[in-house]
């Protein structure tokens, strides 16, 4: 008898939207690797070729070689794609380290923030992922604004 009375209350309290199995499912729904950037320097293409072939470990290794050169000028872009390569290879903590090196003044900053939120999410660091997602969701014109809001709604 008690079950018959409690069942309608239980059904009312269930969320009406999709229920995610966890942060991993949310990550998998929103993580996509972008295409490699256009070639700006024809001599430096090995990491782009590896990235395009989805060989993210080799791409990361080649990017680390570039970043080891103190005279290399494309550091923000290299750190962005190093972070994405690490994330695609399942190395979220290493991805966060690389993405944290992207300059806030660079063209790559917005994308680095997006992938940082995803990396934080996959390591169950929702405390750091939420403010980044809120910043993206509140930024008019950000190409991930709608996705960030969807993720925030799913995290509530």
Buried (B, 14 or more C-beta within 10 A) or exposed (E): EEEEEEEEEEEEEEEEEEEBEEBEEBBEBBBEBEEBBEEEEEEBEBBBEBBEEEBBEBBBBBBBBBBEEEEBEBBBBBBBBBBBBBBBBEBBEBBBBBBEBBBEEBEBBBBBBBBBBBBBBBBEBBEBBBEBBBBBBEBEEBEBBEBBBBBBEBBE
